[in-house]
Amino acid sequence: MLYVAAWLRHVLRSIYIRGRHNLTDRLEITMHHASRPIVFDLDGTLIDSAPDIHACANKVLDQNNLTILSLPQVRSFIGGGVELLWSRIIAALGIDAEKRPDLIDAFMAHYHQATELTALFPGVIDALNRLADDGHPLGLCTNKPMQPTKAALAHFGLDVFMSTIVAGDTLPQMKPDPAPLRFALQQMGVTGYQQRALYIGDSEFDAYCAAAVPVPFLIYSGGYRNTAVSDLPHLHAFDHFNELPALVRASVSPDI
């Protein structure tokens, strides 16, 4: 029932937003492709949030008379959640580990509503519209905490697409542990994971999480990974979101 409800919500939303096709044509498209819910990562996949994360981290470092970091350094630390981000910053700068809780608290005070420097990756909105039009229920599974996740989704109008949101503080586990993605899929009504859903992300955390579920994984090459795409488990890779709808169609064919 959860899956059917999510499916119907996306049918109605796509009819309301786009309105380019008549109801009969849209329902035919929807019934053909509706067998695969799709879950997305957020940072490095749908949004380029590294500039905001970099700015928030450097504010805290500067306030504590600590060395600030470059954008590429901070970008390479993103993906495993706030705790891991600061573990990596502390290790890189040789900061006393006892300062970690205070640094994280100060960071979160800035991070909760940090969207000014964040941008959507090109083609995201059009791709999400097309996937929703094709009948795919969409969800989110991110290591980002829930409050900044909801702020980013609302800021860019992405919240209307997501039937479920699993954030970094939803469960005790975080990616690459499979529990968050499994929980997201369960919330979308998926009980048998392999071949019944897709996960789309950009990093090692996403690739290994998808492999552990297991669920087919599509990797966006423009994100924050530190490993070559060829060295990560994935079904397809794409460089621009205008490629994604066709890859999804290929991924949901009977031969995949």
Disulfide bonds with the S-S distance in Angstrom:
none
